[in-house]
Amino acid sequence: MSSDASEFDPDRIESYKFPETTYTYSERDVALYALGIGACARDAVDVDQLQFVYHEKGQKFIQVLPTFAALFSLGSLPGGLDLPGLKFDPRLLLHGQQYIELYKPLPSNACLKNTVSLAGLHDKGKAAILEIETKSYDKDSGALLCMNRTTAFLRGAGGFSKSSHPYSYSNYPKDKVPSVKIPKGQPFVVFEDCTQPSQALLYRLSGDYNPLHSDPTFAKVAGFTRPILHGLCTLGFSVRAIVKCICRGDPNLVKCISGRFLLHVYPGETLLTEMWLEGLRVIYQTKVKERSRTVLSGYVDLHGLSSSL
């Protein structure tokens, strides 16, 4: 349904304060997440991935995949993507983009303090684009660990502008997250991975219980033939491929991640992640092999390159 202009005043959004939240996780959560995005699914003793689910070679703590940080933004919004007066049908919500900046290596267990702010709101007529920014701090030390910016496309929620000019608000420079142009040349490397038919059911245990990914009836109402894979799960598969192929298994080389969700993935489909290396930036796109369709594109910036690359 469209927003009711009498209830929702976009000019007052800058003063809206989201509640501060905490998010606690353990090594079990880290390992469950890694399994949820396909780690060790094809090879239980994969030398580059066992470290994410097991204390390989006597390591004191298991390593944390960089996209685990995306869970913090989910946990920071217990009430969902909600602004006073902004009405939308959650079944028509599409996850448009995810941007993550990592400032320190993620610990294998922590209690975090999350602060949330409105990063952007744009009236597109028949839809609204909502951007939420979450900063996650280690509660004990106060250190800023990471930042997430989640972009949601809310179908049916537009039309709230009070003038002839469509309302548009951003609190960050528009060139902060540049758009990605996929190179025309051959990829530096291509990684093929298979999702499992139960992939969404496993991934949801990390905290995203949207029935779109588990309930056949709900999925059909939303326009899909069956439940679809979480977009952040697909992002996890893609970045894990980059960590394996470009970073040689070192997750701490990842500086920031940008992903734009283009099309849904059905659990059980095969993902092909194509990667181009341009300096310290990996440009990537992920395709569903069975349908020859691109489902995700973006880039990953690195602190450096593996000496064995």
C-alpha positions in Angstrom: 0.0 0.0 0.0 1.2 3.6 -0.5 2.3 5.8 2.3 -0.3 8.1 3.8 1.1 11.6 3.6 -1.0 12.7 6.6 0.9 10.2 8.8 4.4 10.2 7.2 6.3 13.4 7.0 9.6 12.8 5.1 10.9 16.2 6.2 11.1 15.0 9.8 13.1 11.9 9.1 16.5 13.4 10.0 15.4 13.7 13.6 14.2 10.1 14.0 16.2 8.2 16.5 16.5 4.4 16.2 17.0 2.5 19.4 20.5 1.3 20.3 20.7 -2.5 20.5 23.2 -5.2 21.5 24.1 -8.3 19.5 25.9 -11.2 21.1 27.4 -14.1 19.2 29.6 -17.1 19.9 31.9 -19.4 17.9 29.0 -21.7 17.4 27.1 -18.9 15.6 30.2 -18.1 13.5 30.6 -21.8 12.4 26.8 -22.2 11.7 26.9 -19.1 9.5 29.9 -20.5 7.6 28.0 -23.7 7.0 25.0 -21.7 6.0 26.9 -20.0 3.1 28.4 -23.3 1.9 31.7 -23.6 3.6 33.1 -27.1 3.4 29.9 -28.3 1.7 31.8 -30.0 -1.2 35.0 -30.8 0.8 34.8 -31.2 4.5 38.6 -30.9 4.8 39.0 -28.0 2.4 42.3 -26.4 3.5 41.0 -22.8 2.9 37.6 -23.3 4.6 38.0 -25.7 7.5 39.3 -22.8 9.6 35.9 -21.2 9.5 34.2 -24.1 11.2 37.0 -25.9 13.2 40.1 -25.1 15.2 42.3 -26.2 12.3 46.0 -26.9 13.0 45.5 -26.0 16.7 44.3 -22.4 16.0 42.9 -20.9 19.3 39.8 -19.4 17.6 38.0 -20.2 14.4 38.3 -17.6 11.7 35.3 -15.4 10.8 34.2 -14.8 7.3 33.8 -11.1 6.5 30.1 -11.3 5.4 29.3 -12.5 8.9 29.2 -8.8 9.7 25.9 -8.5 7.7 24.1 -10.3 10.5 24.8 -7.4 12.8 22.6 -5.1 10.7 19.8 -7.7 10.9 20.1 -8.0 14.7 20.1 -4.2 15.0 16.5 -3.9 13.7 14.3 -6.2 15.9 11.3 -4.3 14.6 12.3 -4.6 11.0 12.8 -1.7 8.5 10.4 0.7 10.2 9.9 4.4 10.2 6.9 6.1 11.8 4.1 6.4 9.3 6.0 4.7 6.4 3.7 1.8 5.4 4.6 -1.1 3.2 3.8 -4.7 2.6 6.7 -6.7 3.9 5.9 -9.4 1.2 6.8 -6.8 -1.4 10.1 -5.8 0.2 13.2 -6.4 -2.0 16.8 -6.3 -0.6 18.5 -4.0 -3.1 22.1 -3.6 -2.0 24.4 -4.3 0.9 27.6 -2.4 1.7 30.0 -3.4 4.5 33.1 -1.7 5.8 35.4 -3.7 8.1 37.7 -1.7 10.4 39.1 -4.6 12.5 39.2 -8.4 12.2 36.0 -9.8 13.5 36.4 -11.7 16.8 35.0 -15.3 16.9 32.8 -14.3 19.8 31.7 -10.9 21.0 29.0 -8.7 22.5 28.3 -5.7 20.2 26.6 -2.4 20.6 24.8 -1.3 17.4 23.9 2.2 16.6 21.4 2.7 13.7 20.7 5.7 11.6 18.8 6.6 8.5 21.3 6.8 5.6 18.8 7.5 2.8 15.2 7.7 1.7 14.1 8.2 -1.9 10.6 8.5 -3.4 10.4 6.6 -6.7 6.7 7.0 -7.2 5.4 3.4 -7.0 8.2 2.5 -4.6 10.5 3.8 -1.9 14.1 3.2 -1.4 15.2 3.0 2.2 18.8 2.9 3.4 19.7 2.0 6.9 23.2 2.4 8.4 24.4 0.3 11.3 27.7 0.8 13.1 28.8 -2.1 15.4 31.1 -1.5 18.3 32.8 -4.0 20.7 30.8 -3.4 23.9 33.8 -4.0 26.2 36.5 -2.0 24.4 34.3 0.4 22.5 36.2 -0.2 19.3 34.3 0.3 16.0 34.4 -3.1 14.2 32.3 -2.5 11.1 29.6 -0.6 9.3 26.7 -1.9 7.3 24.5 0.0 4.9 21.4 -1.9 3.9 19.3 -0.7 1.0 15.7 -1.9 0.7 13.3 -1.4 -2.2 9.8 -1.1 -0.8 7.3 -1.8 -3.6 4.0 0.2 -3.2 5.5 2.6 -0.6 6.3 5.6 -2.8 4.3 8.7 -3.6 4.8 10.5 -0.3 6.5 13.6 -1.9 4.7 16.8 -1.0 6.0 18.7 -4.0 6.5 18.2 -7.8 10.1 17.1 -7.1 10.4 13.5 -5.8 11.8 13.4 -2.3 15.4 12.2 -2.0 17.6 12.2 1.1 21.1 10.9 1.7 23.5 11.5 4.6 26.6 10.2 2.9 28.5 11.2 -0.3 26.9 9.6 -3.4 30.4 8.7 -4.7 31.2 6.9 -1.4 29.9 3.6 -3.0 30.7 3.8 -6.7 28.7 1.9 -9.2 30.4 -1.2 -10.7 31.0 -1.7 -14.4 31.7 -5.3 -15.2 34.9 -5.6 -17.4 34.5 -7.0 -20.9 37.6 -9.1 -20.8 37.9 -12.7 -19.4 37.6 -13.0 -15.6 40.8 -13.5 -13.6 39.2 -16.5 -12.1 35.8 -18.2 -12.0 34.6 -20.3 -9.0 31.7 -22.7 -9.3 29.8 -23.7 -6.2 26.5 -25.6 -5.6 23.9 -24.5 -3.2 21.9 -27.3 -1.5 18.1 -27.7 -1.7 18.1 -27.1 2.1 20.4 -24.1 1.9 17.9 -21.5 2.9 16.6 -23.6 5.8 20.2 -23.8 7.1 21.0 -20.2 6.5 17.9 -18.9 8.3 19.2 -20.4 11.5 21.7 -17.4 11.5 18.7 -15.2 12.3 16.8 -14.3 9.1 13.4 -16.0 9.6 11.6 -14.3 6.7 9.1 -17.0 5.5 9.9 -16.0 1.9 12.8 -18.4 2.3 11.0 -21.3 3.9 7.2 -21.2 3.4 6.0 -22.3 -0.1 2.6 -20.5 0.3 4.2 -17.2 1.3 6.7 -17.5 -1.6 3.9 -18.0 -4.1 2.0 -14.9 -2.8 5.3 -12.9 -3.3 5.4 -14.2 -6.9 7.9 -17.1 -6.7 7.3 -20.7 -7.6 9.0 -21.8 -4.4 11.0 -20.3 -1.5 14.1 -18.4 -2.6 17.6 -18.1 -1.1 18.4 -15.1 1.1 20.2 -12.5 -0.9 22.8 -12.2 1.9 23.4 -15.9 1.6 24.2 -15.5 -2.1 26.5 -12.6 -1.1 28.2 -14.9 1.4 28.8 -17.6 -1.3 30.3 -15.0 -3.6 32.6 -13.3 -1.0 33.7 -16.7 0.3 34.7 -17.6 -3.3 36.8 -14.4 -3.4 38.4 -15.2 0.0 39.3 -18.6 -1.3 40.5 -17.7 -4.8 42.0 -14.2 -4.4 42.8 -14.0 -0.7 44.0 -17.6 -0.4 41.8 -18.2 2.6 42.7 -15.0 4.6 39.5 -13.2 5.5 41.4 -10.3 7.1 42.5 -9.1 3.7 39.0 -7.9 3.0 38.5 -4.2 3.6 35.0 -3.5 2.3 32.2 -5.3 0.4 29.6 -4.0 -2.0 26.8 -6.2 -3.5 23.8 -5.4 -5.6 21.1 -8.0 -5.7 19.8 -8.4 -9.3 17.7 -11.6 -9.3 16.6 -14.4 -7.0 18.3 -17.7 -6.5 16.5 -21.0 -5.8 18.1 -23.3 -3.3 19.8 -26.1 -5.2 21.0 -24.0 -8.1 24.7 -23.7 -9.1 26.5 -20.4 -8.6 29.3 -19.2 -10.9 31.3 -16.3 -9.4 33.4 -14.4 -11.9 36.2 -12.2 -10.6 38.3 -9.5 -12.2 41.3 -8.1 -10.3 41.9 -4.4 -10.7 44.7 -3.3 -8.3 43.3 -4.0 -4.8 39.7 -4.2 -6.0 38.0 -7.4 -7.0 35.0 -6.8 -9.3 32.7 -9.7 -9.4 29.4 -11.0 -10.7 27.6 -14.1 -9.8 25.4 -16.1 -12.2 23.0 -19.0 -11.8 24.5 -21.7 -14.1 21.2 -23.5 -14.8 19.4 -20.3 -16.0 22.4 -18.3 -17.3 21.2 -15.3 -15.4 23.3 -12.8 -13.3 21.9 -12.6 -9.8 24.5 -10.4 -8.0 27.3 -8.0 -8.8 29.6 -5.8 -6.9 33.2 -5.3 -5.7 35.4 -6.2 -2.8 38.3 -3.9 -1.8 41.4 -5.5 -0.2 44.1 -4.3 2.2 46.6 -6.2 0.1 47.1 -9.3 -2.0 48.2 -12.7 -1.0 51.9 -13.4 -1.7 50.9 -16.7 -3.3 48.5 -15.1 -5.8 
